[in-house]
Amino acid sequence: MAAKPSHRIYQIEDRGEGNKAFWREVGVAWKNADDSLNLKFAVTPHFEQHTVQIRPYDDAVEQEGGPKGKAKK
């Protein structure tokens, strides 16, 4: 496993029509040699009502406050 994660894991909560979704970082992932991913969750996401999305790890996310085009609250 690489020293630095290659992806971030987000839990996305739909807040209903007309409202922005809430993006919460819940873990990180590392890409394996066979292109599969190892997932490490900091919290256990609630899957019944939320979407989980894995996005490439980008250091700029820390300065921008969330994934591209999405505002983290």
URZI-V442351 format. One record per backbone hydrogen bond with DSSP energy under -1.0 kcal/mol. NH is the residue of the N-H (numbers start at 0). CO is the residue of the C=O. E is the energy in kcal/mol with one decimal. If there is no record, write none. Layout:
# URZI-V442351
nh->NH co->CO e->E
nh->NH co->CO e->E
This chain:
# URZI-V442351
nh->5 co->28 e->-1.9
nh->6 co->28 e->-2.1
nh->7 co->54 e->-2.8
nh->8 co->26 e->-2.8
nh->9 co->52 e->-3.1
nh->10 co->23 e->-3.0
nh->11 co->50 e->-3.8
nh->12 co->21 e->-2.7
nh->18 co->15 e->-1.9
nh->21 co->12 e->-2.5
nh->23 co->10 e->-2.4
nh->25 co->8 e->-2.8
nh->26 co->8 e->-1.2
nh->27 co->39 e->-2.3
nh->28 co->6 e->-2.4
nh->29 co->37 e->-2.1
nh->31 co->35 e->-3.1
nh->34 co->31 e->-2.1
nh->37 co->29 e->-2.6
nh->39 co->27 e->-2.9
nh->41 co->25 e->-2.9
nh->42 co->25 e->-1.4
nh->50 co->11 e->-2.2
nh->52 co->9 e->-2.7
nh->54 co->7 e->-2.5
nh->56 co->5 e->-4.1
nh->60 co->57 e->-1.8
nh->61 co->58 e->-1.1
nh->63 co->59 e->-2.2
nh->64 co->60 e->-1.7
nh->65 co->60 e->-1.1
nh->69 co->66 e->-2.6
nh->71 co->64 e->-1.2
